[in-house]
Amino acid sequence: MKTKLTNLIAALVLALSALVSAPVALAQSVNTYFITNVDAGHFPKITFRLRALDANNHVVPDLTSANLSLFENGKPVPPQNVQVTPHNDGPLTIVFVIDQGAQSNYQAVQNALKQAISQLVDGGYFVDGRDTVKLVVRENPGTGDRTTTKLGATQQGRDLLNFVAGYNFPRSAARTKGLLGIDDAVADMSQLVPVPGQQDAAIIFFSRLIEDPQPSVAATAAQNSASDAKARFITIYSVQTDSALADQQPLQLAALGTSGKFVKLLPNAASASVDVIYQALAMQRQYYTVSYTSPSGETGSRTITIGSAAKPTVGSSGQYQVTVSPPLVNLTPQTQFLRRAPIPGAGTGQNPYSPLSLRATVSVAWTDGITRSVKQLDFSVNGVRQTSLTGDQLPAGATSFDVVANLTDITKPGTNIVTLGVRILDALGSEASATERVTVEVLPPLTPTPTPAPGLTLDNPAVPIVLIAIVLILLIIVVVLLLTRRRGSSGLPQSSRTAKRPPEAPPAIATLIVLQGPPNMLNQPLRVTKPRVLLGRDATSCDFAFYAGQASSVSGVHAELSYTDQSGFTIRDSSSTNGTLLNGRRLKAGIPETVRDGDEITLGDPDNRGVKIRFATGQGARWANDDKTQIRM
């Protein structure tokens, strides 16, 4: 009768405990998260390991980017930047606690006890090299109650099987405090799992009954042991070996207080009776690999949290540090010099120039080795933005882009310096820019041929009268000149009547023969009579002007021809726009080169109103009528 009353009281206590704990579980519905193994080696992609536990210390299943709130330095990471991958191969750490009190009497169930423990390995629940197991006993040989390690921590299932096979689970000479074995195992877990909760930790407690303290006190002690274990994220599983389940309440409270399981060891079905424990352990292996793209380009330490922007007081946040440098941008135009020539025949009021554009290449690199996508590209000409492209308009993963500068508005005659600019914004918000200058030489518009003013035409009746008048005037002038000349000749002495000879021209020290150039100068010898002459297009500055006042590839002052007794004749390019060639070889600006009899000098581009001339010493008579049959030495 007393036993039935005791069992009834225990049942009522358990029922009340369930009622009391239900609202607590609801109130503690917030999950606990453990972040480990943060890898920022491929920044801005960050990867870490996540274990999530609910209020009962059970793993949280079915986490996805949609229901997982991830924060970096307190700022939410967009779900589209997050990937969550589940795994079910997390490690297990298990400590077996065998209560070998004076009343344990395991000899009757020794084989069942061995099977129950060995089922961890024989049932395929233990993974060598990943899981850890340890076995301790609570014993009192008469010299004192104590917890003794019988099998040290090992990651080899065979070690457990060998130990169990040779162990007979003896009874102690005196009573034991079995619940203290649980407390000691909880303390051992701090060595086996340094960061509580980051992996599954479980205590499997075998006992016939709690001998000390008395059942009424043992219930409270069991709840205290369970509370301590749960705070350290350790689950207790209780296995009672007494067939009548005598004084089962403390064993039940120890297990249920950590959301573990309480089972009765069945001698004829030992493996099956504990499978429910090992299956529950296997469910606790689940964890997640989380990858996300960091949205921040700041340099320094980062903190990763789940579920809240604040760093949690329970669980663990992730930490990493990164140094972010802005991108390096280069802007390379196809050419740095352009020439705009007017359109021949352009009428008044029309744009005298064709459209002009220039292609350039933008290349982006990251000196910190962190390659990220380009979010925005802005391209400008003289500070005015011409092109703006966003990430979805740019090739994915590209680090080189082509842009086109529209230079049609550059129409001011002369030399124009144009500034090209590019601005880059990458996915981390880092910004960089580059500029490059190009020169646009605009040739002046061609002067249109003036339209003749309206005048007299042949069919005009006044034309004959005007022509007759002009003829009469000319006859009068001729007569007057003849009379004046005759009168002057008769009154002068013979010496005075002799016509004065014009002064003789200075002798030519060299001659330039125009082989290609202005039509009126072709094959015409140009006499060089002084030791320094200037060649070019500007008639006011040059001794010999070619295409004066016309568009030409000959510069205003293009080259200088000089003579000294020491060096003889030399030709020097005067920093012309289109260069000077000596016998087909381009001269360096400002550096004189020796020129010899018969050498060919080219000013500018002969195909674009340039000039090709032959240099000859002296009068140059032997080159004046040069033909294809002449042999030059």
ABEGO torsion letter per residue (X at the ends): XAAAAAAAAAAAAAAAAAAAAAAAAAAAABBBBBBBGBBAAAOABBBBBBBBBBAAGBBBBGBBAAABBBBBGGBBBBAAABBBBBBAABBBBBBBBBBBBAAAGAAAAAAAAAAAAAAAAAAGABBBGABBBBBBBBBBAGAEBBBBBABBBBABAAAAAAAAAABAGBBBABBBBAAAAAAAAAAAAAAABABBGABBBBBBBBBABBAOBBAAAAAAAAAAAAAAAAAAGBBBBBBBABAAGBGAAAAAAAAAAAGBBBBBBBAABAAAAAAAAAAAAAAAABBBBBBBBBABABBEBBBBBBGBABBBABEBBBBBBBBBBBBBBBBBBABABBBBBBBBGBBBGBBABBBBBBBBBBBBBBAAGBBBBBABBBBBBGGBBABBBBAAABBBGBABBBBBBBAAABABBEBBBBBBBBBBBBAAGBBBBBBBBBBBBBBBBBBBBBBBBBBBBAABAAAAAAAAAAAAAAAAAAAAAAAAAAAAAAABBAAAABBBBBBBBBBBABBBBBABEBAAABGBBBBBABABBBBEABAAABABBBGBGBBBABBABABBBBBBAAAEBBBBBAGBAAEBBBGGBBBBBGBBBBBBBGBBBBBEBAABGBBBBBBBBEAGAAAABBBAABBBX
